[in-house]
Amino acid sequence: MREEGYEVNVRDGYVVVANVPHVTTEKRIDRGLMAIALTASGERTGNPPDHTVWWSGSYPCRADGTPISAIDAGQAEQQLAPGLTVHARFSSKPMPAGHYADYYEQFTSYIRIVSNQAQAIDPEVTAATFAPVETTEEESVFRYLDTASSRAGTRMANAKLELDKLAIVGLGGTGSYVLDLVTKTPVGEIHLFDDDVLLNHNAFRAPGAVSLDELRQRTTKVEHYAAIYDRLHRHVIAHPDRLGESNVGELEGMGFVFLSMDSGPDKRALIEFMERVGIPFIDTGMGLDERDATIGGIARVTTSTPAQRQHVWDNQRISFEDPDDEANEYARNIQVADLNCLNACLAVIRWKKLFGFYRDLEGEHNTLYTIDGNHLLNEDQA
């Protein structure tokens, strides 16, 4: 019912559907609520206890304002649970079975009886409002219902991305865009590692808009982004730490890691550890140069899995040299938000390919995007 847009929730042992349109005696359209006691078997709903429903609101009428008396099973105000007061009970026994097959059939049958009269006045009115529906922690990692997946029919594909833990190391431009995309997936926990403070230049190559007041607070990047994306995804966990040889064990137990950090010995230590314990990862990077007041260069996405790792070393796909800020255009030029976004998109698409969300015909483990010519090169196929 939620996937069809109905406002369904469970309150104190009752399944309730809110915002059901109906006609009042004044021939106006109003909204009411239906409720049925919940029966459950483990994590699944059982059969409805009987064929009736409770109603909260003014008694529903036909389009001409006369009450729909055929379903009247009693009108009296009573409290079913704290905050759940009803005013009537409806009875419409389906024939020949005498009972409804499940909650879906029972609710939608009564909703049709009541709402059809409202639609005779306004054909556009509906109980399927697609309003935001808050979820519980037991129901979802998302704080409200993911209707995008249900509407697109990708729930089965999405389930392939339900990792227990995923890490993003480095929350600069590319890493912050990776976070933006990954929070739309059903990963259980998203761990963020970066010890840098959020500064002005970060705001110009990251998703969204950072306010001046937020910059003045000088919070770390991970704490800033964890607070923002907690609005959508539960369990976005900030670690204001720089990962290196001394604390690489913090990645233990991760189902996947995105590396969006500077090159250098710390990156080598992380990669050697992940190879040793069997963690798949994707490393992102960019090499930019300035010539004649234009910027060119390459964005790179390198994948490493337990099934294929040697290309990282044999083909030297990842640099472990200390970055030279004087020679590194990317370190100086902050106006590359579009490249950060593209680099993150390529990385997240590759991750989704690895886990079967997207079709993968080549199994590439290294991708290079060249700005001049819009050239995309796939290498190191599995």
C-alpha positions as CSV (number, residue, x, y, z in Angstrom):
1,M,0.0,0.0,0.0
2,R,2.9,2.4,0.7
3,E,4.3,1.7,-2.7
4,E,1.0,2.7,-4.2
5,G,1.1,6.0,-2.3
6,Y,-1.2,5.2,0.7
7,E,-0.3,6.8,4.1
8,V,0.1,3.5,6.1
9,N,1.5,3.3,9.6
10,V,1.3,1.1,12.6
11,R,0.2,2.6,15.9
12,D,-0.1,0.7,19.2
13,G,-1.1,-2.5,17.6
14,Y,-3.3,-1.0,14.8
15,V,-2.6,-0.6,11.1
16,V,-3.9,2.8,10.1
17,V,-4.4,4.5,6.7
18,A,-4.6,8.3,7.0
19,N,-6.0,11.0,4.6
20,V,-8.8,8.9,3.1
21,P,-11.1,11.4,1.2
22,H,-14.8,11.2,1.9
23,V,-17.9,13.4,1.5
24,T,-19.6,15.2,4.4
25,T,-23.3,15.9,4.9
26,E,-22.5,19.4,3.6
27,K,-21.3,17.8,0.3
28,R,-17.7,18.9,1.0
29,I,-14.7,16.7,0.7
30,D,-12.9,15.9,4.0
31,R,-10.3,13.5,5.1
32,G,-10.6,10.6,7.6
33,L,-8.6,7.7,8.9
34,M,-9.2,3.9,8.8
35,A,-7.8,1.4,11.3
36,I,-7.7,-2.4,11.7
37,A,-6.1,-4.3,14.6
38,L,-2.8,-5.8,13.6
39,T,-2.2,-9.5,13.7
40,A,1.3,-10.7,13.0
41,S,3.2,-13.9,12.8
42,G,6.9,-13.2,13.4
43,E,7.9,-10.5,10.9
44,R,4.9,-11.0,8.6
45,T,1.3,-9.8,9.0
46,G,-1.3,-12.4,9.6
47,N,-4.9,-12.3,8.4
48,P,-7.2,-9.4,9.5
49,P,-9.1,-10.3,12.7
50,D,-12.5,-9.8,10.9
51,H,-14.1,-8.1,8.0
52,T,-14.7,-4.7,9.6
53,V,-12.7,-1.4,9.9
54,W,-12.7,1.5,12.3
55,W,-13.2,5.0,11.1
56,S,-12.0,8.3,12.5
57,G,-13.7,11.5,11.1
58,S,-17.1,12.7,10.1
59,Y,-19.4,9.9,8.8
60,P,-18.8,9.5,5.1
61,C,-21.7,10.3,2.7
62,R,-22.6,9.9,-0.9
63,A,-21.9,12.7,-3.3
64,D,-25.4,14.1,-2.6
65,G,-24.7,14.3,1.1
66,T,-26.7,11.3,2.3
67,P,-24.9,8.9,4.6
68,I,-23.5,5.6,3.2
69,S,-25.7,3.7,5.6
70,A,-25.1,0.3,4.1
71,I,-21.7,0.0,5.8
72,D,-22.8,1.4,9.2
73,A,-21.9,-1.0,12.0
74,G,-22.2,1.5,14.8
75,Q,-21.3,5.1,15.5
76,A,-19.8,6.0,18.9
77,E,-16.6,7.8,19.8
78,Q,-14.0,5.6,21.5
79,Q,-10.3,5.5,22.1
80,L,-8.5,2.5,20.6
81,A,-5.1,3.6,21.7
82,P,-3.3,6.7,22.9
83,G,-3.8,9.3,20.2
84,L,-6.1,7.0,18.2
85,T,-9.8,8.0,18.6
86,V,-12.4,6.5,16.3
87,H,-16.0,7.6,15.6
88,A,-17.6,4.7,13.7
89,R,-17.2,1.1,12.5
90,F,-17.8,-0.1,9.0
91,S,-19.0,-3.5,7.9
92,S,-19.0,-4.8,4.3
93,K,-18.6,-8.5,4.2
94,P,-17.2,-9.7,0.8
95,M,-19.2,-12.5,-0.8
96,P,-19.0,-15.4,-1.2
97,A,-15.8,-15.8,1.0
98,G,-17.1,-13.8,3.9
99,H,-13.7,-12.5,4.7
100,Y,-10.9,-10.5,3.0
101,A,-7.7,-12.2,1.8
102,D,-5.4,-9.8,3.5
103,Y,-5.0,-6.2,4.9
104,Y,-4.4,-4.8,1.4
105,E,-7.7,-6.1,0.0
106,Q,-9.6,-5.1,3.1
107,F,-8.3,-1.5,3.3
108,T,-8.5,-0.8,-0.5
109,S,-12.1,-2.2,-0.6
110,Y,-13.3,0.2,2.1
111,I,-11.3,3.1,0.7
112,R,-13.0,2.6,-2.7
113,I,-16.5,2.6,-1.1
114,V,-15.8,5.9,0.7
115,S,-13.5,7.6,-1.8
116,N,-15.6,6.9,-4.9
117,Q,-18.2,9.3,-3.7
118,A,-15.6,12.0,-3.2
119,Q,-14.2,11.4,-6.7
120,A,-17.7,12.0,-8.1
121,I,-17.3,15.6,-6.9
122,D,-13.5,15.9,-7.6
123,P,-12.0,13.2,-9.9
124,E,-8.5,14.1,-8.8
125,V,-9.0,13.4,-5.1
126,T,-7.3,10.2,-3.8
127,A,-6.1,8.4,-0.7
128,A,-2.8,7.6,-2.6
129,T,-1.2,10.9,-1.7
130,F,2.4,9.7,-1.8
131,A,3.1,11.8,1.3
132,P,6.4,11.2,3.1
133,V,6.1,8.3,5.4
134,E,8.4,8.1,8.4
135,T,9.9,4.7,9.0
136,T,11.2,3.0,12.2
137,E,14.7,1.8,12.6
138,E,13.5,-1.8,12.3
139,E,11.8,-1.0,9.0
140,S,14.6,0.8,7.1
141,V,17.9,2.5,7.2
142,F,16.1,5.4,5.6
143,R,14.3,7.9,7.8
144,Y,11.4,7.9,5.4
145,L,10.0,5.5,2.8
146,D,12.1,5.0,-0.3
147,T,9.3,5.4,-2.9
148,A,11.8,6.0,-5.7
149,S,12.8,2.3,-5.8
150,S,9.3,1.1,-5.6
151,R,8.0,3.4,-8.4
152,A,10.9,2.4,-10.6
153,G,10.6,-1.3,-9.8
154,T,14.2,-1.6,-8.6
155,R,13.7,-3.0,-5.1
156,M,15.2,-6.4,-6.0
157,A,18.2,-4.7,-7.5
158,N,18.6,-2.4,-4.6
159,A,18.6,-5.3,-2.2
160,K,22.0,-6.3,-3.6
161,L,23.5,-3.2,-2.1
162,E,22.5,-4.0,1.5
163,L,26.0,-4.2,2.9
164,D,26.4,-4.1,6.6
165,K,29.2,-1.6,6.6
166,L,30.8,0.7,4.0
167,A,33.6,3.3,4.4
168,I,34.5,6.5,2.6
169,V,38.1,7.6,3.3
170,G,38.5,11.2,2.4
171,L,35.6,13.7,2.3
172,G,37.0,16.3,0.0
173,G,35.3,17.0,-3.3
174,T,35.0,13.4,-4.8
175,G,34.4,11.7,-1.4
176,S,31.6,14.0,-0.5
177,Y,29.8,13.3,-3.8
178,V,30.4,9.6,-3.2
179,L,28.6,10.0,0.1
180,D,25.8,11.9,-1.5
181,L,25.1,9.0,-3.9
182,V,25.7,6.1,-1.4
183,T,23.2,7.5,1.2
184,K,20.5,6.8,-1.4
185,T,21.3,3.1,-1.2
186,P,20.3,0.6,1.6
187,V,23.8,0.2,3.1
188,G,23.5,-0.5,6.8
189,E,26.3,1.8,8.1
190,I,28.3,4.4,6.2
191,H,31.6,5.3,8.0
192,L,33.3,8.5,7.1
193,F,37.1,9.0,7.8
194,D,38.8,12.4,7.5
195,D,40.5,14.7,10.0
196,D,40.3,17.9,8.0
197,V,38.2,20.9,9.0
198,L,35.6,22.1,6.5
199,L,37.0,25.2,4.8
200,N,36.0,27.6,2.1
201,H,37.6,25.8,-0.8
202,N,35.8,22.6,0.2
203,A,32.4,24.3,-0.2
204,F,33.2,25.0,-3.8
205,R,33.7,21.4,-4.8
206,A,31.1,19.5,-2.8
207,P,27.3,18.9,-3.2
208,G,24.8,21.3,-1.7
209,A,25.6,24.8,-0.3
210,V,27.6,25.4,2.9
211,S,26.5,28.5,4.8
212,L,28.9,31.1,6.1
213,D,27.8,30.3,9.6
214,E,28.7,26.6,9.1
215,L,32.2,27.5,7.8
216,R,32.7,29.7,10.9
217,Q,32.0,26.8,13.2
218,R,35.1,25.0,11.8
219,T,33.7,21.5,12.3
220,T,35.4,18.6,10.6
221,K,34.2,17.5,7.2
222,V,33.0,14.2,8.5
223,E,30.9,15.7,11.3
224,H,29.4,18.3,8.9
225,Y,28.4,15.7,6.3
226,A,27.2,13.1,8.9
227,A,24.8,15.7,10.3
228,I,23.5,16.6,6.9
229,Y,23.0,13.1,5.6
230,D,21.5,11.8,8.8
231,R,18.4,13.6,7.7
232,L,18.0,10.8,5.1
233,H,20.0,7.8,6.1
234,R,20.4,6.4,9.6
235,H,23.9,5.3,10.7
236,V,26.1,7.8,8.9
237,I,29.0,7.6,11.3
238,A,31.8,10.3,11.5
239,H,35.4,9.4,12.3
240,P,37.4,12.6,12.5
241,D,40.6,10.7,12.0
242,R,43.3,10.5,9.4
243,L,43.8,6.8,8.5
244,G,47.3,5.5,8.1
245,E,49.6,2.7,9.1
246,S,49.0,3.2,12.9
247,N,45.2,3.0,12.8
248,V,44.4,1.1,9.6
249,G,42.6,-1.5,11.6
250,E,39.6,0.8,11.8
251,L,38.6,-0.6,8.4
252,E,38.3,-4.1,9.8
253,G,34.8,-5.5,9.0
254,M,34.0,-3.1,6.2
255,G,32.1,-4.7,3.3
256,F,33.5,-2.1,0.8
257,V,35.7,1.0,0.9
258,F,35.9,4.1,-1.3
259,L,39.3,5.8,-1.2
260,S,39.2,9.5,-2.0
261,M,42.3,10.6,-0.2
262,D,45.6,12.1,-1.3
263,S,48.4,9.8,-2.6
264,G,51.2,8.9,-0.3
265,P,52.4,6.3,2.2
266,D,49.1,6.4,4.2
267,K,47.2,5.2,1.1
268,R,49.7,2.4,0.5
269,A,49.2,1.2,4.1
270,L,45.4,1.2,3.7
271,I,45.6,-0.7,0.4
272,E,48.0,-3.3,1.7
273,F,45.7,-3.8,4.7
274,M,42.6,-4.2,2.6
275,E,44.3,-6.7,0.3
276,R,45.5,-8.7,3.3
277,V,42.0,-8.9,5.0
278,G,40.0,-9.3,1.7
279,I,38.2,-5.9,1.5
280,P,37.2,-4.8,-2.0
281,F,37.7,-1.1,-2.7
282,I,37.7,1.6,-5.3
283,D,40.3,4.3,-5.4
284,T,39.5,7.6,-7.2
285,G,41.9,10.3,-8.4
286,M,42.5,13.2,-10.8
287,G,45.5,14.6,-12.5
288,L,44.9,18.1,-13.8
289,D,47.1,20.7,-15.6
290,E,46.7,24.3,-16.7
291,R,47.7,25.5,-20.1
292,D,46.7,28.8,-21.8
293,A,44.3,29.5,-19.0
294,T,42.4,26.3,-19.6
295,I,42.4,23.1,-17.5
296,G,42.8,19.6,-18.9
297,G,43.5,16.3,-17.4
298,I,42.2,12.9,-16.4
299,A,39.8,11.5,-13.8
300,R,40.6,7.9,-12.7
301,V,38.6,5.1,-11.0
302,T,40.6,2.0,-10.0
303,T,38.8,-1.1,-8.6
304,S,40.4,-3.8,-6.5
305,T,38.7,-7.0,-5.4
306,P,39.9,-10.3,-3.9
307,A,39.5,-11.8,-7.4
308,Q,41.7,-9.2,-9.1
309,R,44.3,-7.0,-7.4
310,Q,47.6,-7.3,-9.2
311,H,46.9,-4.7,-11.8
312,V,47.2,-2.0,-9.1
313,W,50.9,-2.9,-8.7
314,D,51.9,-4.3,-12.1
315,N,50.3,-1.5,-14.1
316,Q,51.0,1.2,-11.4
317,R,47.4,2.3,-11.5
318,I,47.6,4.1,-8.1
319,S,50.3,6.6,-7.1
320,F,51.8,6.4,-3.7
321,E,54.1,9.4,-4.0
322,D,53.8,12.3,-1.7
323,P,51.8,15.0,-3.5
324,D,53.8,18.1,-4.5
325,D,51.4,21.0,-4.0
326,E,53.4,23.3,-6.2
327,A,53.1,21.0,-9.2
328,N,49.7,19.6,-8.5
329,E,47.0,21.7,-10.3
330,Y,44.2,19.9,-8.5
331,A,45.6,20.9,-5.1
332,R,45.5,24.6,-6.1
333,N,42.4,24.8,-8.4
334,I,39.1,24.6,-6.4
335,Q,36.7,25.1,-9.4
336,V,36.4,21.4,-10.3
337,A,33.1,20.5,-8.7
338,D,31.9,19.0,-12.0
339,L,34.9,16.7,-12.2
340,N,34.6,15.7,-8.6
341,C,31.0,14.8,-9.2
342,L,31.8,12.9,-12.4
343,N,34.6,11.0,-10.7
344,A,32.3,10.0,-7.8
345,C,29.5,9.0,-10.3
346,L,31.9,6.7,-12.2
347,A,33.1,5.2,-8.9
348,V,29.6,4.5,-7.5
349,I,28.4,3.1,-10.8
350,R,31.4,0.7,-10.8
351,W,30.6,-0.3,-7.2
352,K,27.0,-1.0,-8.2
353,K,28.2,-3.1,-11.1
354,L,30.4,-5.2,-8.8
355,F,27.4,-6.1,-6.6
356,G,25.1,-6.8,-9.5
357,F,22.9,-3.7,-9.5
358,Y,24.0,-2.7,-13.0
359,R,24.8,-5.0,-15.9
360,D,28.5,-5.5,-16.3
361,L,29.7,-6.8,-19.6
362,E,33.4,-5.9,-19.4
363,G,34.4,-6.1,-15.8
364,E,36.8,-3.2,-16.1
365,H,39.0,-2.5,-13.1
366,N,40.5,0.8,-14.3
367,T,38.6,3.6,-15.9
368,L,40.1,6.9,-17.2
369,Y,38.1,9.9,-18.3
370,T,40.0,12.5,-20.4
371,I,38.5,15.9,-20.4
372,D,39.8,16.9,-23.9
373,G,37.8,14.7,-26.3
374,N,35.4,13.3,-23.7
375,H,37.3,10.0,-24.0
376,L,36.5,7.2,-21.7
377,L,38.9,4.3,-21.5
378,N,38.2,1.0,-19.7
379,E,41.2,-1.2,-18.8
380,D,42.2,-4.2,-16.7
381,Q,39.2,-6.3,-17.5
382,A,38.4,-9.2,-15.3
